[in-house]
């Protein structure tokens, strides 16, 4: 068997198939946006975020919340409308401009002095700041640290060879009491090359476990026509909460 159930019941594959060496280039992501091949974008707010909003906020108001690889996620406006400060990063300028246009939000553009070629698109209200650059160009000296993270479609989109670099960056951006909501997907990685990539719980523990307490909050069956077209026979979404260990 190439998979076994861990103590909590999620299927863990010991063989990640060809995904280990899979690389999706920046140009390929830009092309997805240009061709509107963006099945990963959701027109509605994410049910996990809505259900676990209290876990993210922990009774706090006016938080700084980070959206890695944000695309044009509608949840950014939802949280900004609650009075939080939202910061996102995305390589596709088209995605960011579509976000502001689709929500009829006026914004300004300015260069990011520390990152050659990068732009910051900021809502006129000031509480949504979206950086157009590689996520690996960011640091806490540029964007500060964050009270909350919504990582949906980010870790699972990062090239497997870059995961440790990504996780280290996320940890460096966490405030002491930060709540990090992480959504992963579970399926047979021998049947689909990704993205989204299969990231088993064991790898989440190896990536974040030395700095964070990791709690799995929920797992849901998300099988639909899209994973069926990929040749899969099951597709799960799994939500974790990461908290820095003091």
N, C-alpha and C positions, 0 to 999 in steps of 0.2 A: 504494500500500500504506500502511496506517496503522500498520504495525508493522515492526520490523526487528530482526534478531538482533544483540546487542552482541557484543563480542569473546569473551565467555565463554559465549554461547549462549542467554541468557534473552531471551524475546521482550519487546521494549520498544515500547509504544504511544506514538506521538507525540500522539495524540488521546485524552484521558481522558474523552471523552464528556461527559455531564451531571454527572459526579461533582465537578467543580471547585467548583460552587456548592451542592452538596448539604449540608444541615444536618440533623443528627439532634439533637433537643432532649433535655435532661436528663429531661423528663417522659416522652418516648418510651422512654428506656432503663429508667426506673423501671417503666413499664408492661410492658415485655418481661419483667421479673422477676416482676411481679405476675401476669401471665398464663402464666408459665412458658414463654414463647416464647424459650427460651435454647438454641437449637441450637448456639450457639457454645461452650457449656460442655461440657467433656470429663470423663467419669466416671473415665477412666484417666489416669495420668501421661503427659506428652507425650513421644513417642519422641525428638524432637530434644534435649530437656533430659536425658533419660537417656543418650543416646549421647554428648553433648558436655558432660556434667557436669564432666569433668576440665578442659575448656577454661574453664568458668565458675570453677571453684575454683582452678585453677593451683597445686595442691598445698597450698593454704591451708586452715586450719580456723577455725571460729568466725567466719565472715564475716557481715557485714550485707548482706542481699540484698533488693532492692526489686522488688515486683510492681506495676507501674502498671496501673490499671483491673483489679484482681485478680479481681473476681467472687468465686466460691467455689472457686478453683483448688485441686485436690487436691495439686498440686505444692508448695504452701506447707507443708503438714504434712510431706511427704516430706523437704524440706530442713531444716525445724525439728527433725525427729527425728534428723537427722545432727549436730545441735548448732549449726546456724547460727541467726542472728537474722533473722527474716523480717518485713518491713514492707510492707503493701499499702495501696492507696487505692482506694475504690469509692464511687460515689454512692448505691448501693442498700443500705440498711441490712438489708433482707430477705436479700440475697445473703450478707452477712457473718454474719448470725445463722444462716443455713442452713449455712454453713461450719462454725461451731463445733458446731452440733447434729449434723450428719452425721458428725463425727469424735469426738463425745462429749467435747468439750473444754470444761471450765469456763472462764469468762472474766468479766471485769469491764468496766464501761463508765465512762468519765469524759469530761467536756467537754474541748475543746481551747481553752484560753484565747485563743489568737491568732486563732481562726477562729470567729466567731459562728455558733452552730447546729451546729457540727461535733461529732462524737463519736469517741473512740478506744476500740475494743473490743480488749482485751488478754487473752491466755490467762493463766490463773493461773500457769502455768510461767514466763511473762514473755518467752518468745522468739518470740511471734507478736503483732504489733501492727497492727491494721487500722483505718485512718482512714476514717470515713464523711463525705465532703465532696467538693467539686469538686477534681480534681487540681490545678487552677490556683491553689487556695488554699494549696497546700503550698510550702514553701521549705526550704532547708538549715538555716535557723535553727530550724525547727520539727521536722524529721525527721532532721536530720544528713545525712551523705553515706554513700555505699554502695560496698561492694567488688564487688558483683555485681548485675546486672539481668537479669530474665527478662521480656522484652517480647513476649508472645504475645497477640494479640487486643487490643493497646492502640494502637500507632501506626496500625494498620489500621482502628481504630474511631473514631479522632479525626476530627472534621470537617476536611476538606481545608484550610479557611481557618484552622484553628487549629494546623496542623502545625508551623509555625516556632516558635510559642509553646511548644508541647509539647517540641520538640527542645531548645530553649534551656533549659527547665526540667530536662530529663533530664541535659543536659551539666553544669548547675550542681550536680546531686546526685552526680556521679561523683567518687569518690576518685581519686587519682593513678594507681593501678594497677588500677583497676576493669575488670572484664570485662563487657561488655554484649552479651547474646545477644538478637538481634532477629529475629522471624519475620514475614515479609510474605507476601502472596499475589499471584499473577500470573494474570490472566485478561483477556479482552477487556472493557474498561470501557464499551464502547458497548452491551453486552448485559445489564449488571446495574448498578443504580444504587448498590449498596452500602448499608450496610456488610456484610461487610468491604470496605474500599476497596482499590483497586489502587494500590500505591505503587511506581513503577518504581525501579530501581537509581539512575538518574540523579538522582531526587529525594532519595534517601537520601544521596547524595553532596553535594547542595546543602544539605541540612538539617544534616548532621553532619560533612561533609568538612573544614571549616576547623578543627575541633577534634579530630577522631578519624581514626585509621587504620581503614579499612573493609575487611573481608575476607569474601567470600562463602564459606561453609563447605559448604553443600549445597542442592540443589534436588530436590524430590520431587514426583511426580505424586500429587495428592490428590483426583482427580476421583471423585465419588460421587453418590449420589442428590440430595443437597442442591444442589450446583452445577448438576446437570442440571435440577432444578426451576426454577432461576433462568434457565434458557435458555442456559447456557454449554455449550461443547463441549470446554473444557479448563480445568483449575484446578490451579495449582502452588503449593506452599509453598516458600519460600526462607528460608534461615537465614544471618544475617550475624553477624560478631563485630566489635564496635566497641571500640577502645582509645584512650584519650586520647593525643594526641601530646605527648611531653614537650618 
